[in-house]
Amino acid sequence: MLFPYDRALRDGRDLGGVPVERVGEGPLVEESYTIDRHGIVTARITDLEDGFTLSSRLAG
């Protein structure tokens, strides 16, 4: 999962070709994982400052 910590990158573009750069302070984020009864793992990253969230199934 590619998470756009830079809010300017949240326009739907493919982040696969965007270089990763440290640019100072970023948003406060929360990362969480849930495992359902079938063993499916879902990761969720949320920008706590504006509520932007991405989630992705990781394994099953």
Phi, psi and omega per residue, in radians:
M1 nan 2.293 3.080
L2 -1.858 2.087 -3.106
F3 -1.870 2.181 3.138
P4 -1.415 1.542 3.109
Y5 -1.091 -0.597 3.057
D6 -1.357 2.021 -3.068
R7 -1.049 -0.424 3.114
A8 -1.169 -0.293 -3.135
L9 -1.644 0.136 -3.091
R10 -1.621 0.649 -3.100
D11 -1.807 0.228 3.076
G12 1.605 -0.027 -3.140
R13 -1.184 2.776 3.054
D14 -1.270 2.065 -3.090
L15 -1.462 -0.068 -3.100
G16 -1.037 -0.531 -3.122
G17 -1.746 0.055 -3.112
V18 -1.520 2.168 3.138
P19 -1.145 2.528 3.104
V20 -1.530 2.181 -3.120
E21 -2.380 2.445 3.024
R22 -1.512 2.161 -3.053
V23 -2.220 0.606 3.132
G24 1.696 -2.561 -3.089
E25 -1.322 2.345 3.061
G26 -1.955 -3.041 -3.127
P27 -1.272 2.761 3.009
L28 -1.341 2.149 -3.099
V29 -2.154 2.757 3.051
E30 -2.115 2.316 3.106
E31 -2.021 2.249 3.137
S32 -2.415 2.740 -3.140
Y33 -2.293 2.432 3.030
T34 -2.224 2.579 3.083
I35 -2.175 2.121 -3.132
D36 -1.478 3.119 -3.050
R37 -1.143 -0.259 3.110
H38 -1.681 0.040 3.131
G39 1.507 0.178 3.105
I40 -1.362 2.165 3.134
V41 -1.713 2.264 3.066
T42 -2.110 2.220 3.079
A43 -1.751 2.496 3.126
R44 -2.374 2.292 3.050
I45 -2.099 2.248 -3.105
T46 -2.208 2.276 2.975
D47 -1.350 1.920 -3.068
L48 -1.245 -0.243 -3.128
E49 -1.455 -0.544 -3.132
D50 -2.262 -0.021 3.063
G51 1.478 -0.030 3.129
F52 -1.061 2.272 -3.081
T53 -2.358 2.444 2.958
L54 -2.197 2.499 3.044
S55 -2.390 2.701 -3.075
S56 -2.676 2.433 3.000
R57 -1.284 2.354 -3.102
L58 -1.856 -0.678 -3.074
A59 -2.795 2.880 3.101
G60 -2.617 nan nan
